[in-house]
């Protein structure tokens, strides 16, 4: 469900659910965050210039 990256093993850290029911996942050692639909489809992968994400703010 979460695509591999070129920086080694990454894993989900913080999980949040938005209003439509999508799962937002911070990727520790993954350089970003991802959004997954309730059906398990990867909707979005956002890359950011830091690799250790442990929290997401939605607003």
C-alpha positions in Angstrom: 0.0 0.0 0.0 2.8 2.4 0.8 5.4 2.5 -2.0 9.1 1.8 -1.2 11.6 4.7 -1.2 15.3 4.9 -2.0 16.3 5.8 1.6 15.9 2.4 3.1 13.1 1.0 5.1 10.3 3.4 6.2 7.3 2.7 8.3 4.1 4.4 9.3 4.3 6.5 12.4 1.3 8.7 13.1 -2.1 8.0 11.6 -5.0 10.4 11.2 -8.4 10.0 9.6 -9.8 13.0 7.6 -13.5 13.8 7.2 -14.1 11.6 4.1 -12.5 8.7 5.9 -9.1 8.7 4.2 -6.1 7.6 6.3 -3.2 10.1 6.5 0.1 8.5 7.4 3.3 10.2 8.4 6.2 8.1 7.1 9.1 7.9 9.5 12.3 7.6 7.5 10.1 8.0 4.4 10.6 11.7 3.6 6.9 12.5 3.6 3.3 11.5 4.2 0.7 9.6 2.3 -3.1 9.5 2.0 -4.9 6.2 1.5 -8.6 5.8 0.7 -10.9 3.7 2.8 -10.7 1.1 0.0 -6.9 0.9 0.4 -6.0 2.9 -2.7 -3.0 5.2 -2.5 -4.4 8.7 -3.2 -1.4 10.9 -2.6 2.2 10.8 -1.6 3.7 14.1 -0.5 7.5 14.3 -0.4 9.2 16.8 1.9 12.9 17.6 2.5 13.1 15.9 5.9 13.0 12.2 6.6 11.7 11.7 10.1 8.0 12.6 10.3 6.1 11.7 13.4 3.1 14.0 13.4 0.5 15.5 11.0 -1.6 18.6 11.4 -4.8 18.7 9.5 -6.8 21.9 9.3 
